[in-house]
C-alpha cells in the first residue's frame, strides 16, 4: 500500500535533521559534473574520451532513472537515498584513480546514483514536508543543484593547483559533500519508511506518444537540457579560447550555475501561480538566447554578466517542466507517466549536444558554429515548446 504524502504522526528525526539531510543531498545532485569543464585543459584526454565524458551524464540520466523506483520499492525511500549517495561516492572515488578508463567508469557509476536521486528526492520532499511547503522545497531543490555544480566549477582549478597539478585530487574533492550527505542521512535510516511503490520513469506512458503536447514538453525539456550540458562541458574552454585564464573561465561556469539556481527557483515559483505558461516558456528561451549571444560576441571580461543571464534562462527552462507535469495532467499517475516520457526522450536529446558541439568545433576551429547550433535549437524551441504551455489537460478536450 502506498504511504500518504505526509504523515505527521509518524516517528521521525527532528525537522532540522531532515532539512539538513535534504539540503546536502540536493547539493550533490550536480556537483560531480561541475569540475570537468574547468579541468579539461589540464587533463590531456583523447578527444574520443572527452566526447564520451560529456555525453555519458545525460545518457545515464535517461537510462538509469528507473533505478530510483526500484531502490525505493526494495528498500524504502531513506535507505534508497542512502544507497544512491553511496553509488555517487563510489563513482567519485573510481574516476579519481587517474586513468581514462576509470574516469569513464566512475562517471557511469556516479550517474547511476544521481539518476536514482533525481527520482527519489521529490519523493523525499512529499514524504517529509507539509503540502503547503512543497513548492518552496522544490525551489530549494533546484537552487542547491546549481549551488553544488557552481561550487565545484569555481574550486576545481584552484584545487588542481593546490594539489600540485593533480586533477584526480581536484575531482576527488567532490567526495567530501557526498560523505557529509551520508552522515546526515544516517540518523534517518533507523526510521526509514517501509519498501513502497514509487511512481517514476518506469511507469507506462505509451498512450502519451500520440499527444502533441507531450512531445512539445519533451522538446522544451530536451533542448534546454542539451544547452545545459553544452555549457557545462564547454563554457570554460570557450572563454579560455577567448583569452581568459582557466581560473576565470571556471568562475564564469560557476556564475552560470548561480544563475541556474536563481532561475530554477524563480521560474517554477512564478509558473505555479498560472495555468497558461507560454510566457514563462518564452522568457526562459529569450534569456538563454541573450546569454549565448553574449558568450559568443562579447569580450571575455564581461563573461560573468552573460553567464548569469544564460544560467537564469537555463535554470528556468530546466525547472518549468516540473510545473508542466502537474498542470498538463489530470492526476498524479498521469503526471508520473508524463515525467517518465519526458526523461526517457529528453535526456538522450541532451546527450547529443556536447558531442555535436565538439564535432563542430573540431571542424570549424572555433566556437561560432557550435554556439550558432545552440541558438538555432533555442529558436526552434521557441516555436515547438509553446504548445506545452497552453492551459489544457493532455488527453482532455481540445487535444
C-alpha positions in Angstrom: 0.0 0.0 0.0 1.3 3.4 -0.9 2.2 5.7 2.0 0.4 9.0 2.4 2.2 12.0 1.1 2.7 13.5 4.5 2.2 11.7 7.8 2.7 14.0 10.8 2.1 11.2 13.2 4.9 9.0 12.0 8.0 8.9 14.3 10.7 10.9 12.6 14.0 12.6 13.4 13.9 16.3 14.2 12.7 18.6 11.4 16.1 20.3 11.4 17.8 16.9 10.8 15.5 16.2 7.8 16.2 19.7 6.3 20.0 19.3 6.7 19.9 15.9 5.0 17.7 17.2 2.3 19.9 20.2 1.5 23.1 18.1 1.5 21.5 15.5 -0.8 20.4 18.3 -3.3 23.9 19.8 -3.1 25.3 16.6 -4.5 23.0 16.2 -7.5 25.2 18.0 -10.0 28.5 18.6 -8.1 30.1 15.6 -9.7 29.8 17.2 -13.1 30.9 20.8 -12.3 34.6 20.2 -12.2 35.1 18.5 -15.6 34.8 21.5 -17.9 37.3 23.8 -16.0 39.8 20.9 -15.7 39.7 19.7 -19.3 42.6 22.0 -20.4 44.8 20.2 -17.8 43.7 16.6 -18.3 45.3 15.8 -21.8 42.5 13.4 -22.7 41.9 11.9 -26.1 39.0 13.7 -27.9 37.0 10.5 -28.0 37.2 10.2 -24.3 36.2 13.9 -23.9 33.2 13.3 -26.1 32.2 10.2 -24.2 32.7 12.0 -20.9 30.4 14.9 -21.9 27.7 12.6 -23.4 27.6 10.0 -20.6 25.8 12.1 -17.9 22.6 12.9 -19.8 22.5 9.4 -21.3 22.8 7.9 -17.8 20.0 10.2 -16.5 17.6 8.7 -19.0 18.8 5.1 -18.9 19.1 4.7 -15.1 16.2 6.8 -13.9 14.1 3.7 -13.2 16.7 2.6 -10.6 15.2 5.2 -8.2 11.8 3.5 -8.2 13.5 0.0 -8.0 15.6 1.1 -5.0 12.6 2.6 -3.2 10.4 -0.4 -3.8 13.0 -2.7 -2.3 14.4 -0.6 0.5 12.2 2.4 1.3 12.9 6.0 0.5 15.5 6.9 3.0 17.6 3.7 2.5 17.3 4.2 -1.2 18.6 7.7 -0.9 21.5 6.4 1.2 22.3 3.7 -1.4 22.2 6.3 -4.2 24.7 8.6 -2.4 26.9 5.5 -1.8 26.9 4.9 -5.5 27.7 8.5 -6.2 30.6 8.4 -3.7 31.9 5.2 -5.2 31.8 6.8 -8.7 33.7 9.8 -7.5 36.4 7.6 -6.0 36.7 5.4 -9.1 37.0 8.3 -11.5 39.8 9.8 -9.3 42.1 6.8 -9.9 43.8 8.5 -12.7 43.2 6.6 -15.9 40.8 7.4 -18.7 39.0 4.1 -18.2 38.5 4.8 -14.5 37.3 8.3 -15.3 34.6 7.0 -17.7 33.6 4.1 -15.4 33.4 6.3 -12.4 31.2 8.8 -14.3 28.8 6.0 -15.1 28.7 4.7 -11.5 28.2 8.2 -10.1 25.5 8.9 -12.8 23.5 5.8 -11.7 23.3 7.2 -8.2 22.4 10.7 -9.5 19.7 9.3 -11.9 18.1 7.5 -8.9 18.4 10.6 -6.8 16.5 12.6 -9.5 13.5 10.3 -8.9 13.9 9.9 -5.1 14.5 13.4 -4.0 11.0 14.8 -5.0 9.5 11.7 -3.2 11.5 12.6 -0.1 10.0 16.1 -0.3 6.5 14.8 -0.4 7.1 12.3 2.4 8.7 14.8 4.8 7.2 18.2 4.2 3.7 19.5 4.5 1.8 20.2 1.2 2.0 23.9 1.7 5.8 23.7 1.9 6.4 21.5 -1.2 6.6 24.4 -3.6 9.3 26.2 -1.6 11.2 22.9 -1.1 11.2 22.2 -4.8 12.7 25.6 -5.3 15.4 24.8 -2.7 15.9 21.5 -4.5 16.6 23.3 -7.8 18.7 26.0 -6.2 21.0 23.6 -4.4 21.7 21.6 -7.6 23.0 24.8 -9.1 25.0 25.8 -6.0 26.7 22.4 -5.9 27.7 22.5 -9.6 28.8 26.1 -9.2 31.0 25.4 -6.2 32.8 22.6 -8.0 33.3 24.7 -11.1 34.7 27.6 -9.1 37.0 25.5 -6.9 38.2 22.9 -9.5 41.2 24.8 -10.9 42.3 26.3 -7.5 42.2 22.8 -6.0 44.2 21.5 -9.0 47.0 24.0 -8.4 46.8 23.5 -4.6 47.3 19.7 -5.1 50.4 20.2 -7.2 48.8 19.8 -10.6 46.7 16.8 -9.8 43.3 16.7 -11.5 42.5 13.4 -9.7 42.6 15.2 -6.3 40.6 18.1 -7.6 37.8 15.7 -8.9 38.1 13.6 -5.8 37.2 16.5 -3.6 33.6 16.1 -4.7 33.5 13.1 -2.3 33.6 15.5 0.7 30.0 16.8 0.3 28.9 13.2 -0.6 30.2 11.8 2.6 28.6 14.7 4.5 25.3 13.8 2.9 25.7 10.1 4.0 26.4 11.3 7.6 23.3 13.5 7.5 21.1 10.6 6.1 22.4 8.0 8.6 20.1 9.1 11.5 17.1 8.8 9.2 17.8 5.1 8.4 16.5 3.9 11.8 13.0 5.2 10.9 13.3 4.5 7.2 9.9 4.0 5.5 9.0 0.5 4.5 9.6 -0.5 0.9 6.9 1.2 -1.2 5.9 1.7 -4.8 7.3 5.0 -6.2 5.9 6.5 -9.3 8.8 7.1 -11.6 10.1 6.8 -15.2 9.3 3.1 -15.2 5.6 3.9 -15.3 3.9 3.0 -18.6 3.4 6.2 -20.7 2.9 4.8 -24.2 -0.5 6.3 -24.5 1.1 9.8 -24.4 3.0 9.1 -27.7 0.1 10.3 -29.7 -0.3 13.6 -27.9 1.5 16.6 -29.4 1.5 18.4 -26.1 3.6 15.7 -24.5 6.1 15.9 -27.4 6.2 19.7 -27.0 7.2 19.3 -23.4 9.8 16.6 -24.4 11.3 19.1 -26.9 11.3 22.0 -24.4 13.0 20.0 -21.7 15.3 18.1 -24.0 16.6 21.2 -25.8 17.1 23.2 -22.6 18.9 20.2 -21.1 21.1 20.0 -24.2 22.0 23.6 -23.8 22.9 23.0 -20.1 25.2 20.1 -20.9 26.9 22.1 -23.8 27.5 24.9 -21.3 28.6 22.6 -18.5 31.1 20.8 -20.8 32.5 23.7 -23.0 31.9 27.1 -21.4 35.3 27.2 -19.7 37.0 26.1 -23.0 35.2 28.8 -24.9 36.4 31.5 -22.5 39.9 30.1 -22.4 40.0 30.4 -26.2 38.7 34.0 -25.9 41.8 34.7 -23.8 40.5 34.2 -20.2 42.7 32.5 -17.7 41.5 29.0 -16.8 40.6 30.1 -13.2 38.5 32.9 -14.6 36.8 30.6 -17.1 35.9 28.2 -14.2 34.4 31.2 -12.3 32.3 32.0 -15.4 30.9 28.5 -15.3 30.3 28.8 -11.6 28.4 32.1 -12.2 26.2 30.4 -14.7 25.4 27.8 -12.1 24.4 30.6 -9.7 22.1 31.8 -12.5 20.7 28.3 -12.8 19.9 28.4 -9.0 18.1 31.7 -9.4 16.2 30.7 -12.5 15.5 27.2 -11.1 13.8 28.8 -8.1 12.1 31.8 -9.6 10.9 30.2 -12.9 8.7 27.4 -11.4 7.6 29.6 -8.5 6.1 32.1 -10.9 4.8 29.4 -13.3 3.0 27.6 -10.5 0.7 30.6 -10.0 -0.6 30.5 -13.5 -2.4 27.9 -15.7 -1.0 29.2 -19.1 2.7 29.1 -19.2 3.6 30.2 -22.7 5.1 33.5 -21.4 7.2 31.6 -18.9 8.5 29.2 -21.6 9.3 32.2 -23.9 11.0 34.0 -21.1 13.4 31.2 -20.4 14.2 30.8 -24.1 14.8 34.5 -24.6 17.2 34.7 -21.6 19.1 31.7 -22.9 19.4 33.2 -26.4 20.6 36.5 -25.0 23.2 34.7 -22.8 24.5 32.6 -25.7 24.8 35.7 -27.9 26.8 37.5 -25.1 29.1 34.5 -24.7 29.7 34.4 -28.5 30.1 38.1 -29.3 31.1 40.0 -26.1 34.7 40.1 -24.8 35.8 37.6 -22.2 36.0 40.2 -19.4 32.2 40.5 -19.5 31.8 36.7 -19.1 30.1 36.8 -15.6 27.3 39.1 -16.9 26.4 36.8 -19.8 26.9 33.7 -17.7 24.4 34.8 -15.1 21.8 35.7 -17.8 22.4 32.4 -19.6 22.2 30.4 -16.3 18.9 32.1 -15.4 17.3 31.1 -18.7 18.7 27.5 -18.4 17.6 27.2 -14.8 14.0 28.3 -15.5 13.9 26.1 -18.6 15.0 23.0 -16.7 12.6 23.6 -13.8 9.4 24.8 -15.5 8.7 21.3 -16.9 8.2 20.1 -13.3 5.2 22.5 -13.2 4.0 21.4 -16.7 3.9 17.8 -15.5 1.4 18.8 -12.8 -0.6 21.3 -14.8 -1.0 19.3 -18.0 -2.2 16.1 -16.5 -5.4 15.0 -14.7 -3.8 13.2 -11.7 -0.6 12.1 -10.1 -0.4 8.8 -12.1 -0.6 10.6 -15.4 1.9 13.2 -14.0 4.4 10.4 -13.3 3.8 9.0 -16.8 4.4 12.3 -18.5 7.6 12.8 -16.4 8.8 9.3 -17.4 8.2 10.0 -21.1 10.0 13.4 -20.9 13.0 11.9 -19.1 13.2 8.9 -21.4 13.3 11.0 -24.6 14.7 14.3 -23.2 18.0 13.2 -21.8 19.1 11.3 -24.9 18.4 14.5 -26.9 20.6 16.4 -24.4 23.4 13.8 -24.8 23.9 14.7 -28.4 24.6 18.4 -27.6 28.2 18.2 -26.2 29.2 15.7 -28.9 27.8 17.8 -31.8 29.4 21.0 -30.3 32.7 19.3 -30.1 32.5 18.0 -33.7 31.5 21.5 -35.0 34.4 23.0 -33.0 36.8 20.4 -34.4 35.6 21.1 -38.0 35.5 24.9 -37.8 38.3 25.5 -35.4 36.2 28.0 -33.4 33.0 28.3 -31.3 30.8 30.3 -33.8 29.3 27.2 -35.4 28.7 25.3 -32.1 27.1 28.3 -30.4 25.2 29.0 -33.6 23.9 25.4 -33.5 22.6 26.1 -29.9 21.0 29.3 -31.0 19.1 27.6 -33.8 17.8 24.9 -31.4 16.7 27.6 -28.9 14.8 29.4 -31.7 13.1 26.2 -32.8 12.3 25.5 -29.1 10.5 28.9 -29.0 8.1 27.6 -31.6 7.5 23.9 -30.7 7.7 24.4 -27.0 4.8 26.8 -26.8 2.1 24.1 -27.2 3.2 22.6 -23.8 2.4 26.0 -22.2 -1.2 26.2 -23.2 -3.8 25.8 -20.5 -5.3 22.3 -21.1 -5.1 18.7 -19.9 -3.3 16.1 -22.1 -6.0 13.7 -23.3 -8.8 16.2 -22.4 -10.9 18.2 -24.7 -9.0 20.0 -27.3 -6.2 17.5 -27.6 
